[in-house]
Amino acid sequence: MAEVTQTTGSPFMAALGKIKETTMHVVGQRKPMSEILDRTAYQRPASFSEATGRMQKNLNYFKINYILFTAVVLAAFIMYHPSSLVMLGAISAAWGYVYMVRTEPLKIGERPVSDREKFLGMSGASILAVFFMSSAGSVMLSAMGVALLCIGAHSAVRVPDDLFIDDSANENGFFSFLQPPRPGLTGGPA
């Protein structure tokens, strides 16, 4: 019986290990806080086009930091609204039950439900619950608005002149941070 538990737990642990490895790789690419909060690098833009140019460069350079900031703001908003936390916890539990706990195929009447139908049904029910049956959607949209406002302000006033000397990752696109590390490389940029 112990062997069965090990074999069923092994793919789960392998998936968790892969998630942890990817997360550590992405987080390792963040820029130091001293670089983000350097008070000498802030200056009011002279024009709208200068502000948008700064925003493009800063969004690309500080993308990991901005994503982490958005996650922290989202978590803070959800923690300050316990009903939203309960709703999102219930939705997560429902997804976990449908996809991980339930061993037999899901049936409606006598007809088995395919994985695609299960995914679409769970997605629709989740959207309905979050945006129309609770305040969780409003809380999440408010958090995203606050995070985007802060990120927009920072990226518009941060002068990016000294940021791009050694950063060659910018040419691979915005989501290049999701690519796995090349063999022999560990962590993020030095």
C-alpha positions as semicolon CSV with decimal commas, in nm:
position;residue;x (nm);y (nm);z (nm)
1;M;0,000;0,000;0,000
2;A;0,291;0,236;0,069
3;E;0,419;0,186;-0,287
4;V;0,084;0,295;-0,430
5;T;0,099;0,615;-0,224
6;Q;0,453;0,683;-0,342
7;T;0,365;0,634;-0,708
8;T;0,053;0,850;-0,689
9;G;0,239;1,118;-0,491
10;S;0,545;1,113;-0,716
11;P;0,391;1,293;-1,018
12;F;0,237;1,547;-0,781
13;M;0,572;1,608;-0,613
14;A;0,742;1,628;-0,954
15;A;0,490;1,891;-1,062
16;L;0,545;2,086;-0,740
17;G;0,921;2,065;-0,793
18;K;0,885;2,199;-1,148
19;I;0,662;2,483;-1,027
20;K;0,913;2,568;-0,754
21;E;1,204;2,560;-1,002
22;T;1,024;2,788;-1,248
23;T;0,918;3,026;-0,971
24;M;1,271;3,050;-0,835
25;H;1,402;3,112;-1,189
26;V;1,151;3,393;-1,249
27;V;1,196;3,554;-0,906
28;G;1,573;3,533;-0,949
29;Q;1,542;3,771;-1,246
30;R;1,401;4,059;-1,042
31;K;1,598;4,381;-1,015
32;P;1,734;4,500;-0,678
33;M;1,516;4,736;-0,475
34;S;1,800;4,989;-0,458
35;E;1,776;5,021;-0,836
36;I;1,399;5,064;-0,831
37;L;1,396;5,317;-0,549
38;D;1,702;5,519;-0,656
39;R;1,586;5,873;-0,577
40;T;1,834;6,032;-0,817
41;A;1,674;5,854;-1,114
42;Y;1,333;6,022;-1,084
43;Q;1,248;6,322;-1,297
44;R;0,925;6,464;-1,431
45;P;0,891;6,386;-1,803
46;A;0,893;6,689;-2,033
47;S;0,624;6,554;-2,266
48;F;0,369;6,278;-2,304
49;S;0,582;6,102;-2,565
50;E;0,881;6,105;-2,330
51;A;0,663;5,956;-2,055
52;T;0,537;5,677;-2,281
53;G;0,891;5,603;-2,399
54;R;1,006;5,577;-2,039
55;M;0,711;5,355;-1,958
56;Q;0,796;5,112;-2,239
57;K;1,158;5,083;-2,130
58;N;1,083;5,061;-1,758
59;L;0,800;4,810;-1,805
60;N;1,032;4,584;-1,998
61;Y;1,324;4,626;-1,759
62;F;1,134;4,601;-1,428
63;K;0,868;4,353;-1,548
64;I;0,940;4,092;-1,279
65;N;0,933;4,355;-1,004
66;Y;0,608;4,497;-1,138
67;I;0,448;4,151;-1,155
68;L;0,555;4,077;-0,797
69;F;0,425;4,418;-0,685
70;T;0,090;4,346;-0,851
71;A;0,072;4,008;-0,675
72;V;0,145;4,170;-0,337
73;V;-0,120;4,440;-0,391
74;L;-0,372;4,177;-0,502
75;A;-0,295;3,961;-0,197
76;A;-0,326;4,261;0,036
77;F;-0,663;4,362;-0,108
78;I;-0,795;4,006;-0,081
79;M;-0,669;3,971;0,277
80;Y;-0,846;4,294;0,377
81;H;-1,175;4,162;0,236
82;P;-1,235;3,827;0,411
83;S;-1,553;3,750;0,215
84;S;-1,351;3,763;-0,107
85;L;-1,088;3,540;0,049
86;V;-1,355;3,287;0,146
87;M;-1,509;3,299;-0,203
88;L;-1,175;3,250;-0,377
89;G;-1,088;2,971;-0,131
90;A;-1,416;2,795;-0,209
91;I;-1,355;2,827;-0,583
92;S;-1,002;2,691;-0,541
93;A;-1,137;2,400;-0,336
94;A;-1,394;2,326;-0,607
95;W;-1,124;2,322;-0,877
96;G;-0,905;2,102;-0,659
97;Y;-1,190;1,859;-0,598
98;V;-1,293;1,835;-0,962
99;Y;-0,939;1,794;-1,096
100;M;-0,738;1,627;-0,819
101;V;-0,957;1,459;-0,559
102;R;-1,234;1,308;-0,769
103;T;-1,108;0,977;-0,908
104;E;-1,406;0,858;-1,112
105;P;-1,509;1,039;-1,431
106;L;-1,763;1,317;-1,386
107;K;-2,104;1,230;-1,532
108;I;-2,412;1,435;-1,600
109;G;-2,697;1,189;-1,621
110;E;-2,541;0,889;-1,793
111;R;-2,308;1,092;-2,013
112;P;-1,943;1,131;-1,908
113;V;-1,811;1,487;-1,918
114;S;-1,493;1,545;-2,119
115;D;-1,197;1,737;-1,978
116;R;-1,270;2,028;-2,212
117;E;-1,632;2,048;-2,098
118;K;-1,523;2,019;-1,736
119;F;-1,276;2,306;-1,783
120;L;-1,531;2,527;-1,959
121;G;-1,796;2,454;-1,695
122;M;-1,562;2,526;-1,406
123;S;-1,437;2,843;-1,576
124;G;-1,790;2,967;-1,636
125;A;-1,898;2,888;-1,280
126;S;-1,587;3,060;-1,143
127;I;-1,643;3,376;-1,348
128;L;-2,009;3,378;-1,247
129;A;-1,922;3,339;-0,878
130;V;-1,637;3,591;-0,876
131;F;-1,788;3,872;-1,082
132;F;-2,164;3,837;-1,039
133;M;-2,233;3,660;-0,708
134;S;-1,976;3,820;-0,477
135;S;-1,759;4,124;-0,429
136;A;-1,441;3,928;-0,508
137;G;-1,434;4,050;-0,868
138;S;-1,470;4,411;-0,758
139;V;-1,191;4,368;-0,503
140;M;-0,959;4,210;-0,761
141;L;-1,032;4,478;-1,023
142;S;-0,972;4,751;-0,762
143;A;-0,641;4,591;-0,666
144;M;-0,536;4,568;-1,030
145;G;-0,631;4,934;-1,080
146;V;-0,423;5,047;-0,781
147;A;-0,128;4,834;-0,892
148;L;-0,146;4,963;-1,251
149;L;-0,169;5,323;-1,129
150;C;0,141;5,281;-0,910
151;I;0,332;5,099;-1,184
152;G;0,233;5,359;-1,443
153;A;0,345;5,645;-1,218
154;H;0,676;5,477;-1,136
155;S;0,753;5,383;-1,494
156;A;0,669;5,732;-1,622
157;V;0,893;5,924;-1,381
158;R;1,186;5,678;-1,359
159;V;1,458;5,790;-1,601
160;P;1,575;5,472;-1,780
161;D;1,906;5,607;-1,919
162;D;2,132;5,380;-1,715
163;L;1,920;5,063;-1,717
164;F;1,986;4,892;-2,048
165;I;2,363;4,867;-2,077
166;D;2,389;4,499;-1,983
167;D;2,034;4,372;-2,026
168;S;2,016;4,159;-2,341
169;A;1,689;3,988;-2,238
170;N;1,485;4,281;-2,371
171;E;1,515;4,161;-2,729
172;N;1,329;3,835;-2,654
173;G;0,995;3,997;-2,568
174;F;0,794;4,067;-2,255
175;F;0,731;3,705;-2,157
176;S;1,093;3,595;-2,207
177;F;1,126;3,556;-1,829
178;L;0,911;3,242;-1,849
179;Q;1,166;3,059;-2,063
180;P;1,359;2,799;-1,862
181;P;1,721;2,877;-1,781
182;R;1,983;2,764;-2,029
183;P;2,193;2,467;-1,915
184;G;2,481;2,577;-1,696
185;L;2,308;2,900;-1,589
186;T;2,154;2,927;-1,245
187;G;1,953;3,213;-1,101
188;G;1,891;3,547;-1,261
189;P;2,117;3,812;-1,404
190;A;2,417;3,917;-1,199
